[in-house]
Amino acid sequence: QVQLVESGGGLVQPGGSLRLSCEASKSIFSSYYMGWYRRAPGKQRELVARITSGGITNYADSVKGRFTISRDNAKNTVSLQMNSLKPEDTAVYYCYAGSTIGIVLWGQGTQVTVSS
């Protein structure tokens, strides 16, 4: 079964760090962009970061300089290192695989809560 399996997330204090990981099947990982969206309560879905199969990255302005997306081709895994977390980063984070045409696969989502 083709799927994306997420791990990480949880509760952290403002200024803290968390790392999210997403493992995909090899066929998915090598063929598509990988990235993360998030949805906060009462807000629209927001693209957080993405990385192409060639390693080109894009970030939302709100996370630039704080979040880093990376991919491990040997493990078919994409990770999102989140530093200097703020309360406004609180959301459900979803891993995805996609292309310029659209998103082909979603992860199950993982909750990130930034609170003191």
N, C-alpha and C positions, 0 to 999 in steps of 0.2 A: 504494500500500500504506500502510495506516495504521500509523504507528509513532511511537515516541519515540526521539529521538537524543540521547544524552548526551555531554558532553565535560567535561574537567577531571579532577580527581583526581590522584593521584600520591603521592610521598613527601615529607613535610615534618617538620621538627623540632618538638618540643613548643613551644608558644607561637606557632607560625607560623600562616599563613593559606592557605586554598585556596578556589577558587571553582568550583562545579559549575554546569553549564548543561544544559538539556534543551529541545530544540526539538520542537514538535508540529505536526501539521496544524491548520489554522485551525478546522476543524469540531470537533476534539477540544478544542483550547485554549479555545474560547469556550463550550463546553458543560459542562465538568467542573472539579471541583477539580483542582489540580495539586499535587504534593508529592514528598516524598522519604522512603523507608524506608531502613533499613540493617540489615545482618546481620553480626554479628561472629562469628568462629569459636567454636563451642560455645554460642552464645547464640540466643535467639529473635529473630525479626524485630522491629524497633522503628520506630514512626512517629517520624520526626525533625521534620518540619514540613510544613505544607500551607497552601495559599492558595486562596481561592475566586475565582470569576470577578469578584466584586465587590471583591476585595482584602483580605478578612478572613483573618487569619493565626492559626495555632495552632502551638505548639512543644512538644516534649518538655521536661520539667523539666530534663533533663540538658544541654540545649543553650541554654536561655533565657539571653539576655544575651550569647551568644557567636555564635550563628548568626542569619542574617537571610535570609528567603525573600522573593523579589520576582518580579514578572512584567512582561514587556515585551509589551504587547498588539500592538504594531506588528510585532514579530518572532516572535510566537507562542512565546515562550521564557520559561521559569521558571528562576530562578537561586537558588543557595544559597551565600551568602557565609559561610564558616566561619573564625572568628577564634579566637585563644587555644586552638588545638587541643591536645588531650591524647592520650596513648597510648590511652586507652579509647575514643577516637573512631575508632580503626582498625576498618574494616569495608568491606564492599562496599555502596555506596550505589546505590539503585535509584530512578529517577524513576517516578512513576505518574500516571495520570489516573483519577479516580473520582468517586463521588457518595456520598450517604448510603446508597445501596443496596449499593454495593460498588466494587471496583476493576475498571476495564474494560480497562486497558492498562498494560503494564510496559515500562520501558526495559531495556537489556541489562545494566546494572550497571557501575559503575566503582569501582576499588579506591582507597581512601584509607588510607594508612599513616602513622601519626604515631610517629616513632622518632628517637632520637638516634644 
